[in-house]
Amino acid sequence: MDDDIQLELNNLEDLVQYTVEKAEQLGANAARARLNKATGLSVSSRNTEMENISFTNGRSLAITVYKDDRKGTVSTSDLSRSAIDESIRAALSIANHTDPDPDARLPAKEFLAFEKMDFDTFHPLDIEPNDMFERCKNLELKAMAADERVISVVSAKENSGLYISAMATSQGLVVSSADTSYSRNLLLMCGKDDDRQYGGSYTYDSCHEKLWNDEILVKESIDEGVSQLCPQKIKTGDYPVIFDVNKSSMLLNVLFSALDGHTQYYKTGFLTDSLNKKVLPEWISINENPHIVGRMSSCYMDGDGVKTKPMSIIRNGYVDNYFLNNYFANKLNMENNAHNRGVSNTFVVDEREPLCSKNELIRQMDRGIIVYDTMGNGIKLINGELSIGASGFYVENGIIQYPIAEFTIAGNFKEMFNNIVAIANDGDSRNVADLGSVLIENIKVAGI
């Protein structure tokens, strides 16, 4: 890490430590300060001309004070000592006007992440806007030359970002970190006869040199757009359905939302009180590992400062853990497992045998549909009901026959989860969750 960044981290640590100490001086029983700074540059091109260039530079200091079982939180972007002092007084005033809640307290000291871990996600690079534009323009030109069915490039974009954070608590925790991110996106339009379909691709990493090359982005974008040209309609009925890797993450998002501590405590989900109960076929296990080097979603602590660790979420179909931050762990009288900032790297395991390929999954389905994209938000977490517009592909004799569109899929996630037949090994490394395409039997499809 270069000297300038290290100096800034040291300064931010001093600032959050000052904030906590000042809060205690002004009457707080305990306090936590979290400071985030983000700078970024974004450049996009269209028709090989500069379309947009934007620079962002944001910062926010969140101050939480605890006093007599009451809590108050304020945020400020003014990092002067006088502004911080005023913000602390405002937080104390808020705390004085809230109802007591003994569960709103700092995590126990033994849970805190006093030992920092390095996941190799800091790779600063001086990038000029003109260089970013040239890469975007070249990406456009390659896309237009690659296939005559490419009608236009809607956008080619490159982003870079630097993220710095620091946290201190009144238990003596003082930590800081710096991360970088880079991405490149391509969105194009493909055409055949009178039909037009979008196709896109993206790549992102903490290291600019590890971004996918243009040829991969162009091929993935064209394949997506061309494969959906001239869709047909499908007859209403019950079909086995493969949720493509593009959409299988929806299944995990619903599952994880239902297992979140907030949902469990307020009983607002369809899997309330499901700990140690079967919610998936017994051959499925799901694990989380937040300590993978090089993964941008890796973290050694959550937003409460609690140290993370690998965790079993589903073991042989049974719920092994909820996702608990400090507050809802206290509310549920369970152990905090460091999920204030969401879910990290997750992996789905077939306990029977190695995951099959996507082609094998399609052959196993034989006849049915592949859901490639969905429209709208027809998910009710409270009861698990699903009714959502979709597009994708019709499969017969284990072979994709043609694209389909303008149909609706409907069902209940409880039944859908238990009707999972198989999972493919085509998981996308760009996703936080390593889950490939998922085959589910007997889903209602409304078409013509």
Secondary structure as UniProt FT lines:
FT   HELIX           3..25
FT   TURN            26..27
FT   STRAND          30..46
FT   TURN            47..48
FT   STRAND          49..67
FT   TURN            68..69
FT   STRAND          70..76
FT   HELIX           81..96
FT   TURN            102..103
FT   HELIX           109..111
FT   HELIX           129..146
FT   TURN            148..149
FT   STRAND          150..169
FT   TURN            170..171
FT   STRAND          174..192
FT   TURN            193..194
FT   STRAND          195..205
FT   HELIX           208..210
FT   HELIX           214..227
FT   STRAND          237..243
FT   HELIX           245..258
FT   HELIX           261..266
FT   TURN            270..273
FT   TURN            282..283
FT   STRAND          284..288
FT   TURN            293..294
FT   TURN            296..297
FT   TURN            303..304
FT   STRAND          306..307
FT   STRAND          311..315
FT   TURN            316..317
FT   STRAND          318..319
FT   HELIX           326..331
FT   TURN            332..333
FT   TURN            340..341
FT   STRAND          346..350
FT   HELIX           358..365
FT   STRAND          368..375
FT   STRAND          379..380
FT   TURN            381..384
FT   STRAND          385..396
FT   TURN            397..398
FT   STRAND          399..412
FT   HELIX           413..418
FT   STRAND          420..424
FT   TURN            429..430
FT   STRAND          433..434
FT   STRAND          438..446
//
